[in-house]
Amino acid sequence: MRLAKNFVFYKISPQLLPSVLLILLIPLIDMINPMQYEMGQYQRYRLLKYLSYLYYEAEKCLFMSDKISEDKNVIVLCFFLMIVFLGLLLRLKNIASPPFNFDEGVHGFFSYLLYAEGVYTYKPGLHGPFLYYITACAFSLLGDTILTARLMPAIFGAGTMLLLYPLRKHFGDIGLLTTSILFAISPFFITFSQELRNDPFSIFFTLGFIVCALLYLERKKDIYLALGVTNLALAFTVKENAYITVSILLLYLIFYYGYAILKSHNKIEVTKKILSQLLQNAKKNHLTIFTCVLIFIVIYTLFYTHFFMSVDSFFTSLFESIPFWFRATFLYSMNPGVYRPFCFYLNLLIKFELPVLIFGTTGGLYYLTIERNKVMQFMFCWAVISLVTYSAMPYKMHQLLLFTLLPLIIVAGGFMGKLFGFLSNIRRTASKKGRILRILLIVLFIVLIGYSYSHSVSDIAQLHNVTGLYTGLNFEELSQYVKDATGGNLETIVFIIIPQGEDMLAAHWPLPWYLREYATIPLTGGLPPNLDKLVEAYENPIFISSKNDIKYLNASYEIKVFNSTGSMGLVVFRSAQI
């Protein structure tokens, strides 16, 4: 009985538990419906309604009298964990429904090779090894399925929200909850946490590094420095844009100290003082610095050498990754599929993340000019520098916007927490103008949320589908047909014929993933003239080609056509004479 009386929800509000059940159960019921992939208009309205219930209860609890102040931390933590759980449900919703796209096919296939054969070699175009190792681990535990492949990005995507809690003192309580809600329902973060990509892992480790660095600066404990370096090293094993992120952070430090020097009267003296302090701290903590460098080297080396089984990959990552992506940035700029104008990311923010853009920009200016919150100033500068940097690069992909959204959502959530605190104070007053202002601000917020999140997750998924060749094609049916045609003989060779004029990679993937149990060989230049010789040499292999090639096939071949709504259907055929 004593436990029940001390249970914080028992002392807050009799309306709380029904609201919590609605928030947690409705998305769970929706999630287990296998017939829906796109969140419809009514579902989005219902989600926002339940979030408003949650936020109303949280605000009411946190602004109550001081008699429950001793339970405030528990209240905040409980509401925060509910929002994180909601974010996880949204990322798991129908996660296995859509087929693999181009990039997922590549990532899934090489993860399968690592799982099934223990084979891994680093290639700069395929990014770092972390994704392949963690996906291979998931395959070994749960089997090699699309659901299993996408499970880890979803977990890390939701796990990123947990890293917000240590920043609570910089947000405030309501700011923490607001920021976590923005993360939970962000269309971009949901979309790219539902796909087998490097970005959710990169975002997680980047924020983990930032959080550990801030905790170290506040508490001066070496454990935070070690954890921060661990996160940084893992970020470098995920994706090469970790170099860009570190460069942006270093650029901010240069601006920060440079501004301090420029505004001082004795610039030389201040410069000497800063350098002297840095050197003094380095000498004082030389053992800690050495340990951190060692941690970074060990983690980086283990992953990039395939645990010392492929030393060449280590040197490839050191000397070839940056030159490769530097060249690719300009070579790909000739491809209209990835060459976009300077305002590309800004336009995406306006269309899909308008509340974050408005409140993040307004909040950044607020923190720069009024409150002078250094952490929020850093986050806003990080967002601005990141947006400008990625916008200036000719090579632009939708998922790279996440590295601007990450700090911008933090600023937006912190500022909205300030704003809602101000509104709560207005609510206590009897001023008619105050009540009107509160209503207007709430209406503005609802309108902005409704406009931005009226776009479904599948809208973004379709935008960044770089192939479009096989849209709507039933890959599972195709792979089952191949299995039936070969009688389960996994030694059968499968030739994937790339039509003349089509990009080889775009036409090749994700077919190898769906045929991962077979040896697949790509043939470029369209249907080869020596089909009969290939049939004899490879003991009646399977051929997969464009549906347009069916007119060149005679009656000696068994043919099965697979249509798609994209630009290319497929035909699967093999000789019927053997």
N, C-alpha and C positions, 0 to 999 in steps of 0.2 A: 504493500500500500504506500509505503514511504517512497518507493521508486516511482510509482505512478504520479505522486504529487510533485516530485522533483522533475518529472519529464517535461521538458520545456514546452512542448506543444500543448500539454494539458493546461498550462497557465497563460496561454496567449490568446486564443480565440476559438470559440466553438465552431466557427466556419472554416477553420484552417484545414482539418483533415478531409472534408469533402473536396475542397479545392485541390489538395495534394493528390487525392485519388484520381480526380479528373485529369490532372496534368500528366500523371504517370501512366494511367491505364489507357486513355484514348489513343496516344501515339503508339502504344504497344499493340493495341487491337488493329490499328491501321497498318502497322508494320508487317503483321503476319498475313495480310491479305496479298497473295501472290499475283493477283491480276492487275495490280496497279504499280506503275513505276513513277509516273509523274504525279506530284502533289497537286490536286485540283484546287480550284478557286475556293470551294466550300471548306476543304481541308485546311487551306492557309488561313481562312477567316477563323476557323475553329481553333487552330493553333495559337493565333494571336490572342484570342479570347481567353484561353487557358493561361497563357503567359501573363495577361493582364490580371487575372485572378491571383496568380503567384506573386506578381509584383505588388499588388494591393495589400496582400497579407504581409509581405516582407516590410513594406513601408509602414504599415500600421504597427507592426511589432517593434520595429527599430526606433520609432518615434513615440513610443509609449512612455509612461512615467518611469522614474528611476528605480521603482521597486523590483524590477526584473533585470536591472543592469548587470547583475552578476551572471546572468544567463545569456548575455548579448552575444558573446563569442560563439556559443553553441547554436543560437538562433541563426546567425550569419552563416555558419558552417553548414547547417542543415539545408537552408535554402540554396546555398551555393552548390551543394552536392546534388540536390534535386535538379538544378539547371544543367549541371554536367551530365547527369543521367539522361535528361531529355535530349541534350545534344548528341549523346551516344545513340539513342534510339533513332534520331533523325538520320544519322550517318549509316545506321544499319538497315534502314527502311528499304526493302526490296533491293538489297545490295547485289544480289546474284542475278537479277532479271535481265539487264541489258547485256548484250554480248561484248566481248573484248573489242576495243578499238585498236588502232595501229600500234600505239605505244605500249598498251597493256599486253598485246600479243607478244611484242619483243621481250618485255620484262618477265611475263609469265613463262615463256619458252626457255629463256636462259636460267630462270630460277628452277625450272623443272630439270634441266640438265645438271645443275648443281645438286639437286635433291636425288635424282635417279642415278647419276654417273659420277658425282663428285668432281665435275669438271667446271672450272671457272678461270677465265682470263680477262683481265681488265682491258676494256676498249673505251677510249674517251667519249665516243659517240653514244655509248650506252650508260654513261654516268658511273657513279661510284658503286662499290660492291655491297654496301649495307643492305639495300633493298633485296638483293638476290639471296643473301644469307638468311635474313629474317623470314623471307617468303619460303625458302627451302625448309626452314625449321617448322613453319606452319604446315607445309606439305607433309613433312614427316610425322606430325602429330595428328592432323585431321584429314589428310588425303589431298591429292592435287586436283582441286576444283576451283571454279571461278569464285565461289563464296569464300573459300579458304584464302585465295590469293588476295582478295580485297579486304579481308578481315583486319590485317595489321595496319594498313593505312587508316581505316576507320577508328581503330583503337587509339592510335597515335594522334589522329585528328581530334578526338574527344579528350585525350590526355593532355593536349596543349592547354585546354581550359583549366586543368588542375594547377598548372604553373602560374596562373594568375593569383592564386590565394596568397603566396608570400608577398605580393605587391599590395596587399590590402591597405596598409598604412598610407600608401600614396594615392589610392583611389578614394578611401572612405568606404563605409559599409555598403551604402546604396550604389556607389560607383563600382564596387566589385561585382555586385549582382547585375548591374546594367551592362557592364563589359562582358560578363559571362553570357548574358542573354544575346548580345550582339554576335558573339562568337557562335553560340548554339544555333542561331537561325540564319547565319550568313550564307547566302546562296553560293558564293564562291568557295567558302570553306567546306560546306556540305558536299558540293559537286566533286571537288578534288580529294576529299577524304573517302569518297565512294569508288575511287579508281586506283588501280595498281600503279602508282606513280611515286617518284622520289620526294615530291614536294611536302606531303604531310610529315615525313620524317625530318626533312630539312627544317621545316618551320618549328617542329618540336624541339630539336636540339639547339636551334638558334635562340629561341626564347629561353630555353634552359640555361644556356650560357649567359644571357643577359641577366636573368634572375639571380644566378649564382654570383655574378660579378657585383651586383647591387648588394646582395646579402653580405658579401665579403667586405665591401666598403663600409657597411653599417656596423658589422659585428667583429671584423678583423679576425675571423677564425679561418685557419688554413684549410679546413675541410671544404669550405665553400669554394675556395680557389681551385682545389683539386677536382671537385665536381664540375666546376665551370670549364676547366681545361678538358675534362672527359667529354662533356657535351660538345665543346668546340672540335675536338678530334673526330668525334662521331659525325658531326656536321660535314667535315671534310671527306668522310668516307661515304657520304650520301650523294652529294652533288657538287659540281665544280663551282657553282655560284656562291659557295662559301667564301671563295676568294673575293667576290664582289662585296659580300656582306661585311667581311673583315675590313676591306678597304673603305667602305662607307663609315664604319665605326672609327677607324683611324682618322679619316677626314674630319669627323665631328670633333675628335679630341684636338686636332690641329686648329680648327675654328675656335674651340672653347678656350684653349690657352692663348691662341693668337689674339682673341678679343680681349682677354685679360691683360695682355702685354700692351696692346694698342691704346687702351683706355687709361693706362697708368701714366704718371708724369715722368717717371724715371724708367724708361723702357729697358735699358741695358741691365739695370739692377734687378728688375723683376724677372727678366729672362734668366739671369744667373741664378736667382733664387729658385726658380722653377726647376732648372736643370740640376742644381745642387740637391734639391729635395728628392728628385727622381733617382739620382745616383745614390744618395744616402739610403733610400728605401731599398734599392737593389742590393746594396752591400749588406744591409741588415737582414734581408730575407733571401740571401743567396741560396741557402739550402732548399727553401720552399720553391724558389724559381727553378732550381735544378730538378727537383722532383716533378714539378709540373711539366717541364720540357720532356722529361723522361716518359711521363704518362702519355703525352701527346705522341711521341715517337713510337712507343710500343703499340698503341692502338692503331695508329696509321699504318705501321709496318705489318702488323698481323693481318689486317684486312686486305691490304693491297698486294701482299705476297701470297695470298690464299693460304695463310698460316704456314709460310715458308716453303710452299710447294710450287710457287711460280714467281721467282725473283724478278724476272723480266717485267712483270706487271708493275712492280714497285718503281722501277726506273721509268716506265712508260708514264705513270701517274705524275712523276716529278718533272719530266722534261717534255712530254708531248701533250698533256691535257690542256694546258693554257694556250699553247700555239694552235692546237686543233680548234678550240672554240673561238679563238680570235679570228682564225681564217673563216670558220663556219659563219660567224656573225656577218661577214661581208659577202661570202659566197651565197649564203641563203637569202641575202637581200635581193638577189635577182629572181628569187622564186616568189611570186605573188601570194603563195599560201602562207608565208611567214613574214613577208615584208609588209609592215603597216606604218601608217603615218605617226608623227610625233605624239599626237593627242590620243592615240589608241587606248592607252590605259586610263586616261582621264575620262574618255567616253564610256568605258566599261564601268567606272565608278559612278558616273551619273546615271547610267541605266540600271545597274543592279545593286549598288551600294550607296544610294543617295543619302540616307540618314547618316551613315558613317562619314561620308565626304563633308556634309554640312556641319555636323556637330564636331567632327575631328578638326576641321579647319578653324571653326569658331573657337573651339576649346584650345587649339594650339596658340592662337593669338591671345586668348585669355591668359594662358599660363606664361606666355612670353612677356606680357605687359602688365598684368595685374597681380597674380598670385605668386609668380616666380618659383614654381615648383620645378626643381632641377630635373627630376626624373621625367616628368611630363614634357619639359622642354626638350630633353634628349629624345624622347619618343617622337615628338613632332618633327624635330630636325631630321631624325632617322627616316621618317616617312617621306618628307619632302625630298631629301637627297636621293632616297631609293627611287621615288617616282621619276625624278629628273634623269637619273642614271639609266634606268631601264627604258625610259621613253626615248633617250638619245641613241640607244642601240637599234640598228636596223632590224635585227632578229627579235621578233616579238611573239610570244606565245601567251595564251590566256592565263595559264597557271602561274606565270611569273608575277602577276599582280598580287599574289598572296604575300609577297615579301614587302609590299607597300601597305597592304591591308593590315598586316600584323600590328605594327606600331600605331597605325591610324585608328584602329578599333580601340586600342588601349586609351588613346587620348580622348576619343569620342565618348567612351564609356565613363571615364573619369570626369569629364566635363558634364555629362548628363547626370551623374550622381550629384555634382554640385548644384545643378539646376533643379533637380527634384528635391534636394534639401531646401533650397530657396522656396520652392512651391509649397512644401510642407509647412514652412514658417508662415507663408501667406495664408494657408488654410486656417491657421489658428487665430488669425486676426479677423475682426468683423468688418474690415474695409471692403466695400463693394467693388472698388477698383482692383483690389488685390484678388478677389475671387474671379473677376472677369479676366484678369491677366492669366491666372492659373488655368482657367478653362481654355483660353486661346492657345496657350503654350501646349497643353495636352492635345488639343485638336490638331495643331500643327505637327506634333510628333506622330500622331496616328496617321495623318494624311501622308507624311513622308514614308513611314513604315509600309503603309498600304501600297504606295506607288512603287517603291523599290522591290518589295517582296511579292508583288503581283506576278513577277517573272518566276517561272518554275525552274527547278534544278535542271530539268531536261533541256531548257532553253540554252543554258550555258554549255551543257554536254554536246548539243548539236553544233554550237558555234565553234568549239575547238576540235571537232572531228576532222582531222587533217586529211583523211583519205576520202571518205564519201563514196568510195568505189563499191563497197559491199553493204551499204546501208539496207537494213531489212532482210538480209540474207540469213537463212537458218543454218548456222554453222554446225549446230548439234546434229541436225538431220543429215548434213553432208558427211560429218565424221562417222555417223552410224552407218551410212550407205557404204562408205569405204571399208568399214569393218566387216560388213556383211558380204561385200563383193570379194574381199580377200579371204573370207572364211576364217577370220581371226589370225591369219598368218602375218605376224608383225615384221617378218623379214622382207615383205613386199616393198619395193621402192615406189615412192610417189613423186612424180615429176610435176612441178608447178610451172606452167608455161606463162611467161610474162608477155602480154601483147606488145607489139612494136609501137613505140611512142609513149608507152605508159612508164611512169617511174617504177623502177624495180622494187624498191622498198615498199612503196604504197600498195603495189599489186601483190606483193609476196605475203605481207603480214595482214591479219593475224593467223593466216592459215596454218603455219607450222605449229602454233599452240594447240589448235584443235586436232591436228594430226601428229601430236608429239610422240606417240608411241611408235611411229613409223619414221624411216629415214626419208627426208624430203630433199629434193634437189631442184633448185630454180633453173629454168631455161629462158634466156632472154631472146628477144627478136621475133616473138610470135611462134606459131606452130612450125616445128622443124620438118624439113622435107624427108628426113630419114626415120620416120616413125617405126617402120617395120624392123629396121636394124636395132632400134632401141628395145622393141618388144622382144626380139631374140636375145639380145645381149643381157638384158636384165630380167629374163624369165617372166614376161608378161606383167610389166609394172602398171600402176594406175597413173593416168594423166588428168590433170586439172587445168582447164584453159578457159578463156573467155567464151561466153555463149555465142559470140559472133563467129567463132571458128567451127561451129557445127556444120556449116555448109561445105567444109572441106573434108568431112569424114564420110567414109563409105559404109556400106552395110556390114562390113567385117568387124565393126566395133560396137560394143554394148555402151549405150549412151544414157546419161541421166542429167537433166537440166535443173539447175537451181536458180530461180529468179531473185532479183533484188530490186529495191526502189532506188538504189544508187546508180552510178554511171556504168556499172558492169555486172552482169549476171555471170554464172559459171556453168560449165559443162564438165562432168566427170565421165571419163570413158576408158575402156581397156579392150584389148583384142578379144573377140569371141571365138577365135579359131584355135586357141590353145587350151 
